[in-house]
Amino acid sequence: MKHVFILRALLALYVFSVFIAAMPVAVQAATQKIAAVVNDEAISVSDLNKRLRLIMISSGLPNTKDIRAKLTPQVLSSLIEERLMVQEAIRMKQGIEKAEIDQGFAAIAQQNKKSPAQFRATLQNAGIDLSTMYAQIEAQVAWGKVVQARLRPKVIISERDIDAVIERLKRTQGSTEYLAAEIYLPFDNAEREGKALQLANRLVSEIRSGKASFFTLAQQFSKSAGSSSGGNLGWLPESQVDPDILKALKKTPKNKVTSPIRTPDGFHIMLLRDKRSISEGTMPSRDQINYNLGTQRLNKLQRRHLMDIKAASFIEIRV
């Protein structure tokens, strides 16, 4: 992979290569500034700048010094997490095939109503280095394999679980449910909370002004399970919505976004697509309830697992 840098601290001699991506961190530091070190790999400032460019062009965010400054911490955090995802897949011996990455690229091209060749040309014409998108897709493929192999088997939905949801929905007939999407920006300390809030405010501003689409920003920034589908959450009964989020949804017009909503572990930007009263006709099927419960539980598991991996890893930020 072009921008993966491997630390070889135990080698007596360093092997120089014309390909910078294969150079040891200690050697390549003299020729290319490092943004962060993740275990035995480095993320270069070049990697960071290429991802920033991809995000700003694909999301419609203006390329200004102020926006770059606000995006940088979140983008670097995403790059770090992606590197951890690939490392975990390798550790678990979950191979990542080029064909799988190509399929991911083709899916994104289809979302943009283009063939892979047309989409590739569009990106290149916009000055986007294709390697940064391929790296993002590789991380998603890698993490998907980790989730399926290690976490998915832990998610067991019983018939009793489904019955409990049905009974709860029956008791709430006549109440409101919301068709919503979200952008979720987590934080785990006070410094990151401040940066997450800055970014959340900027994203809301760009969405409301029409300069950027919610769908694209959710794909690039949201850390929730539905990020790849534009943050879609489906129909949410008000009894299952966080009280602070529910309060914001109740006063938000359809097809508008909320201001950033703080919960204990992150900020949520909600897009209200529609709302309706719960009735016998709107009750989800048992299969749909099973799917929704599984998705919710798997989302919590994978987020916790990634945070555990992050806590156990050596991460040094240098910018």
N, C-alpha and C positions, 0 to 999 in steps of 0.2 A: 504494500500500500504506500503511495507516494509520499505521504506526510507523516508516516509513523517513524519515530526515532527511538532507537533501542540503546539503553545504557549497557555498556559492557565493562563495568568497573573492575571485574575480576581478571580481565585480560591483561597480560604483561605487555603486549604490543597492540597498538590500534591499527586496524586495517582501513586505509583510506580508500574512498570510492568516489568516482565522478558523480554518482547519484547521491545527492545530499540526503535524501530520505533514508538511506541506509547507514549514514554516518553515526558514530557514537555521540551521545549528548555532549560529552565533555569536549569533543573535537568540533562538532558543528556549532556549539555555542559561540565560537569565535567568528563564525561566518553568518549566523542567522540567530536573531534574538529569540529567546524562549519565553512563551507566555505562561506556561505551567508545565510541571512534571507530574505525571500520574504513574505511580509505582516505577516501572523501569522504562517508561515511554515519555516522550515530550510532545507538547503542543506548541507549535511555533507561532510567533506573532503573524507570520504569513498565513497560517491556517486560520487564525482568528479573523484577520482582515478579509479573507476570502469568504468566510461564513457570514460576516457582517454584510458584505456586498450582496451575497445571495439573498439574505433575509430582506434587506432594504429594497432590492429590485423586485423580488417576488411578492412582497407585501404592499408595495407602494409607498413605503415610508421614505420621506425625503432624506437625502444623504447630507446631513448637516452635522457640524461638530457636536452640537447639543444632543442630538438623537444618538449619535455614535457613542457618546459618553454614557448615556443612559442604557443603551443596549449592551454595551461591552460586558458588564458583570454577568448578566443573564446568559448571553451567548457563550461566554467562556465556561460558565457552569454547565451548560448543555454539552459543550465539547468534552468537558471532563467526564460527565456522566456517560456519554457515548463511548469514550475510550474504556471506561470501566465495564460497560456492557459487552464490548467485544472481548476484553480480557477475560471476563467471566465465562463467556461462551467457549473461548479457547481452553480455559481451565477445565471446563466440563466436557471437553472434547466434542463440542458441537460444531461440526464443520460448516463453513459458509461458502457456498458455491457461487461462482460468477453468474451462473444462470439465474440464481435467486435474486441477486442484486439487479440484473437486467430486467427481471420481471417486475421488481419494485419500481424501477425507472419507467417501465412501460405503463404501469398503473398510474403514476403521477402524470405522465404524458396524456393518458386517456382522460384524466380529470380536467386537463387543460384543453381537451378536444383536439389533440394533435397526435400524430404518429410519433414513435420514439425518435425517428430521424428528424422530423420537423421540430420536435421539442428540443432536441440536442442543438440544432442549428439556431433556434431562438435564444437559448441560453448563451451560446458562444457569441452570437451577435450582440448580446447585452453585456458582454465582457465578463461572464461568469465562468469561473474555472469548474469544469465538470467534476473534478476530483472531490470537491467539497460536498456536492450533492450525493455522489456515490458513497462517500464516507458516511454521510447521514443515513442513507439507505442501508448500508452494511450494518450499522449499529442497530437499526430497527429490526433487521432480519435476525441478527445475533441475539438480541434480547428476546425476541419472540420465541426463539428456540429454547432459551433458558427458562422462560416462563412456562412453556408447554412441558418441558422435561421435568422441571423441579417444583413449580408452584401449582400448575393446573391440577395435578393429582390430589392436592390438598383441599381443593374446593369441592365440597360435597353438599349438594342441595337435596334435602329430604322432602318427602311428600308432606310431612308435617310443616316444614318451612313454607311450602307453597300454600298449604291450607291456611296458615297464619296470615299470610298476605291477603288472601281472598277474603277472609273474615274481617280483616282490618278495612279493606276496601268497601265491603258491604256496609260496615258501620259508618263509613264516611260518604255514602251516596248523598249527592246534593252539594258536597263541598267541591272545591276547585282543584283542577290539576293543570300543570303548566308544561307546554312544549318548549323546551329550553336547550340552549347550548352554553358552554362555558369556556373561558380561558382561565386556567388555574396556575398561579405562580406561587410555589411553596417557598418557605424560608425556615431556617433552623437556628437563627440567632438574630440579635438586634440589628447588627450591621446589614445583614442580608434582607431583613425586613424593610429597612429604609430604602434599599436599592430596588427591592421588589415593588414597593409602593410607587416609587418614581417611575418605574417602567409601566406599571399598571395605569397610572394617570396618563402617561404619554400614549399608550395604546388606545385608551378610551377616547382621548382627544382626536387621534387620527381616524378612528372609526366614525365618530360623530361628525367629523368634518367631511367625511366621504373620501378621504385620501387613501384609506386602506380598508380592505375587506376583513370582516370578522373571521370568515372561513380560513383565509390564508394566515392571519395572525395566530389563530388557534393551532393550526398545523405546525407553525414554527416555534411558538412560545409555550403553549399549554402543556402541563405535565400530567394531565388527566388521561384516563384510558381512551377517551374518545377523540383525542387530539388529531389523529390521522384522518378522521371524518369531519373535521372542522369543529370539533368540540361538542358534537351532538350528544344529548343526554336522553332524548326521547321524552315521553310524558312522565311528569313527576307529580304524584299526589301531594298536596300541601302537607299532609301528615308526615311525609318522609323527607321534607326539605328543612335544612337548617333554619332556625328561627330568624336569624339576621338576613339570610338570603331570601327567605319567604317575604320578609318585610319589604325588601327592595323590589322583588318581583311584583308584589301587589300594587305598587305605585309606578310601575314601568309600562309605557304604552307598547303595543305589539310592534315587533320588528325594530325595537330600540334596545340599547344596552344600558345596563346599570352602571353607576360609579363603582370603583373597586370596593369590594365587601371583605372585611377582615374576618377570618376565622382563626382558631388557635394556631394553625400550621401553615397558613397561606392567604393569598388574596384571590378572590373570584370576581371575574367580570362576566355577567350573565347577559345573554341575548334571549329576549322573550319572543318566540315565534308565534305562539298562539296560546289560548287558554280555553277551558271548557269545564262544565260541571260533570262530576263523576255520576254515571248512571249505569244501568244494567247493560246498555248497548256499548258503553265505552270500556267495560271491564276487560282487562287483558286475558289472554288464554293462559292455561297452565304452562305451556311451553314458553310463552313470552315472560311470564313471571320467573320461571326457572332460569331463563337467559339473563334477565335483569339482575336477579340475585347473584348469579355466578359472576357476572361482569363487575358488580360492586365489590364483591369479596376478593376477586382476583386483582382488581385495581389496588385495593388496600394492601394485599399481600406483596405485590410486585413493587409498590412504592416503598414499603418497609424493608424489603429485601435489598433494594438498591441503596437505601440509606445505610443499611448494615454494612454493605460492601464498601460504601464510601467511608464510613467511620473506621473500617479496618485497613484502609489503604493509605499509602504515603502520597499526599497531594501537596505540592508546593506551588503557590501562585506567585509569579514573578513580575506581573505588570500591574 
